[in-house]
Every structure is written in structure tokens, then in C-alpha cells.
Amino acid sequence: MAPRDVVPLKSSFMLSSLIGFIISWLWVFPRDASWGFTFMLFFVIMFVASMISMTYQPVAFPKKRA
């Protein structure tokens, strides 16, 4: 299996997932449980994706020939 070029997600992606989860938990969930749960699940999936993307090492680019 050939190695893939994996680029880590930006830190703003993780920040938006955390802020979105907190807003969904404190503001949306008390008003409408089904939408609140859906948004919280979506932001948890975003957070998990950002954690998974941090586990890969940066891509080692080949050295340029002179």
C-alpha cells in the first residue's frame, strides 16, 4: 500500500468545532433537543477528524537536485 500525502487540518477547524459544540450544548439543545443533538454530533465528528489529522507526520518532500 503506497503512503498517502496527508495534510493536517488547520487549528481554526478544531477551534470552530469546540466553539460550535459549546454553543450547541448551551443554546440550541435546551430549545430543541433533536437539533441540539444533531449539531453536537456534527461538531464532535469535526473534533475527532481534527484529532486524527494531528496524528500523521508531515509529508517529507524530496530534496531538490542542484
C-alpha positions as CSV (number, residue, x, y, z in Angstrom):
1,M,0.0,0.0,0.0
2,A,1.5,3.3,-1.1
3,P,1.8,6.1,1.5
4,R,-0.6,9.0,1.1
5,D,0.1,12.6,1.3
6,V,-1.7,13.7,4.4
7,V,-2.0,17.4,5.3
8,P,-3.1,18.2,8.8
9,L,-6.2,20.3,9.3
10,K,-5.9,23.9,10.4
11,S,-6.1,24.8,14.1
12,S,-9.1,27.0,13.3
13,F,-11.0,23.9,12.3
14,M,-10.5,22.5,15.8
15,L,-11.4,25.8,17.4
16,S,-14.6,26.1,15.4
17,S,-15.6,22.5,16.4
18,L,-15.1,23.3,20.1
19,I,-17.0,26.6,19.9
20,G,-19.8,25.1,17.8
21,F,-20.2,22.2,20.3
22,I,-20.4,24.6,23.3
23,I,-22.9,26.8,21.6
24,S,-25.0,23.8,20.5
25,W,-24.9,22.4,24.0
26,L,-25.7,25.6,25.9
27,W,-28.0,27.4,23.4
28,V,-29.5,25.1,20.8
29,F,-30.0,21.9,22.9
30,P,-32.2,23.4,25.6
31,R,-34.5,25.0,22.9
32,D,-34.8,21.9,20.6
33,A,-33.3,18.6,21.7
34,S,-33.2,17.0,18.2
35,W,-31.4,19.9,16.5
36,G,-29.1,20.3,19.5
37,F,-28.1,16.7,19.4
38,T,-27.6,16.8,15.7
39,F,-25.3,19.9,15.9
40,M,-23.4,18.4,18.8
41,L,-22.8,15.2,17.0
42,F,-21.6,17.1,13.9
43,F,-19.2,19.2,15.9
44,V,-17.9,16.1,17.7
45,I,-17.2,14.4,14.4
46,M,-15.3,17.6,13.3
47,F,-13.3,17.4,16.5
48,V,-12.4,13.8,16.0
49,A,-11.4,14.5,12.5
50,S,-9.0,17.2,13.6
51,M,-7.5,14.9,16.3
52,I,-7.0,12.2,13.7
53,S,-5.3,14.6,11.3
54,M,-2.8,15.6,14.0
55,T,-1.5,12.0,14.4
56,Y,0.1,11.9,11.0
57,Q,3.6,13.1,10.5
58,P,4.3,15.9,8.0
59,V,5.0,14.9,4.4
60,A,8.7,14.6,3.7
61,F,9.3,16.3,0.4
62,P,12.2,15.0,-1.7
63,K,15.3,17.2,-1.8
64,K,15.8,19.3,-4.9
65,R,18.6,18.5,-7.1
66,A,21.1,21.2,-7.9
